[in-house]
Amino acid sequence: MAYTAYLLAARPDRVAMLGLYISKQDYTVILADPTGIYYSRRVPWKEISLLRSALHCINDPPLCMTDPTIKREAMGTFTITMAPKVYHGCQQQWYPTVGRWTVVFATSPGETVPVIKEQYLRCNGDITEGNILKHVHSLGEIPGVVRLGEYGPVKRKDGSPVECGPMNNRRQKVRLELKDKGEPFMMVETPYDALVAIWDLLEGDAFTSISDFAADMQS
């Protein structure tokens, strides 16, 4: 089950992934999606209809198990479509865990939107990160808070949403363009640089250099 989930985590172009557990006496079909991991009973080899269906889905996954807005590229990067924009060469930066299944991509250098983030939210009206960021910046850009581009549910060409999970735990895929990025705070090498980073987070670009910050602190 863990291996099936690991495979899905590395394939954001897939909504769900099938796996098999095989022994001499029987086999088990495993399905992993952002809502959890599901598995069949242990099926004896004389009953192969389920195995035949599983192998067919692995070879040719149905539309409900794929996200047509993401295409895997030859070098392990992805093409992401947020109509009418198309981002090529997106690199996966964050590998998800079961639940919201948050995935973060870095776009190609030079793009006006450096980060694309997506996650699966409950279909019962979860408060989305996009709504929060839009509200925060509604009266003007707030320093220290990432700026938001386009955001919304991911949909197929026919307008149907990209969803997964049973009805009592149904989740819908949502994608955001984030206009800012930064290095992880734990990458800061010295306490002094950590203090500068925290000050910039609180005050925005009030200081253009560390020397300006030091001079202000001394005064």
N, C-alpha and C positions, 0 to 999 in steps of 0.2 A: 504493500500500500504506500509506503514511504517513497519507493522508487517511482511509482506512478505520479505521485504528487510532485516530486523533483522534476520529472519530465515536463509536467504541465507548467511549472514555475519558469522553465526555460523557454516556453513556447507561448508568448502572449497572443499569438495569432490564433490560438485554440481556446475555446470556451470550456471544453471538457476533454479528458484524455482517458483512454482505456488501457488497462494492463491485465496481465494474466499471471496467476500463480499455478504452477503445474507440479504434480507429484505423479508417482507411478499409478496410483489408483484413481485419481480424479483431478479436476482443475477448478479454479475459481476465477470468475471474471470480475475485475475491479474497475470502477469508474471514479475519477477524481474531478471535481469542479470547485469553484471558489466557496461553495456552501458546505463542502465536506467530502468525505470519501465513502463510497458505497461499494458493496460487494455482494456477489451471489452466494448461494449455498455451495457446498462442495459437490460438484456434478461428476458422476462417474463417466468414464470414457465412452461407454456405450451410448450415452446421450450427447450427441455432438451438434445438435441444432443451435444451441446457445453459442458454442465455440465458433461455428460457421458464421453466425451473425456478427460476433465480436471481431473476427478476422476481417470481415468485409468492411466494418466501420473503421478499423485501424488502417486499412488500405485506402479506403475512400470515405472519409468522415462525412456524415450528413451535415447540412447547413447549420443545424442547431448546435453543432459542436465546434463551429469555426466562427471567427470574426473576420468578415470580408474587408474591413477597413485597415487591416494590418497584413502585410505580405513579408515573409521572411526573405532576406537577400542572401546572396552567395557567401558573403563573408561573416554571416552570423548577425548582421545588422537587420533593421526593419524599415520598410516604407509604411508610413502612417498617413492616412487620408482624413483630414478634417475639412470637408468640402467648404469652399472650393480649393483649399490649400492642400498641398501634398508635401510631406517631409521625407526626404530620402536619407539613408545612412544613420538612422536613429539607433543608439546603443543603449541596451538595457542596463540601468544602474542599480536597481533595487529589486531583489527577488522576494516575492510575496509569501505570506502565510495564510492559512485557511481563515476566511472571514471576509473582510473587505477586499482582500487580494490586491493590495495596492502595488502597482508597477510604475516605476519612474524611468523615463528615457531622456538621454541627452541628445539633442538634435545635432546636425552637422554644423561645424564652425561657420559663422557668418549669418546664420538664421536670426531673424529678429526675435524669435521665441526660442530660448535656449533649452527649455525643459517642457516635456509633456508628461502629464501624470494621469493615470487612470485607475479606477477602482470599481468594485461591485458594491452597490448600495441596495438596501432593502427597498422593495417596490411599494412600501406602505408610507412613503413620504418622509424619508430621512432628511434631516437638514444637511445640505451638501456644502462641501468646502467652498465651492464656487459662489454660493449665495452669501456665505460669511465674508469672503474676500471682497465681493462686490459691495456689501454693506459697509465694510471698514473703509473703503476708498470712495464712498459715495459723495463725500463733501470735499474731496481732494486726496492726493496720494499721502499715505501715512508712512513715515520713515520706519524701516525695520520690518515691514510687512510685505511679503512678496506681492508683486503686481500681477493682475489677472488679464489674460486675453480672452479668447473664446472658450466657452465651456458648455457642456450639456450631455444628454444621453447619447450613446453610440447607437446608430441605427443602420439597418441594411438598406439596399436600394429600394425595396418595396415599402420602406417606412417602418417596418417592424423593429422593435428594440432587440439588442443583444442581451439576452437574459439566460439565467441558469437556475437550477435548484427546484425542489418541490414547491407546491403552491404555498405551503405554510412558511416557507423560508426562501421565497423567490427573490432573486437579486438582479439588478439591472446595471449594465456597465455605463459608467460616466467618465468622460475625459475632459481634461483641463489643459489650456496653454498657460504656462507660467513664464513671465517675462524676466525673472531674475533667478540667479543661481549663486551658490557660494560653496566654499569648502566646509567640510564637517568641522565643528568647533573643536573636536578632539585632535585635529591636525595642527592646532596652534602649538608652537614649540616652547614658548617662554611665558611666564606669568604676566610679564609686561605686555606682550602681544595679546594675551587673553583679555587684559584690561582694556586695551585699545579696541578690540573687537566688540566687547560688551558695550563700551561707550558709543561706538558707531551704531550698534543695534538700537540703542536707546535714543540717540540724538540724530541719526541720519548722517549725511555727509557734512557735518558741521566743521570738521577739520580735514584739511587736504593732505596732511602728512602726520607721521608720528611726532616730528619735531614741533608742529603746531600744537598738537595735543599736550606734549610735555611742557611747552611754554605756558599754555593755559593752566595746567595743573599747578605750576610753580607760582603763578600769579594768584 
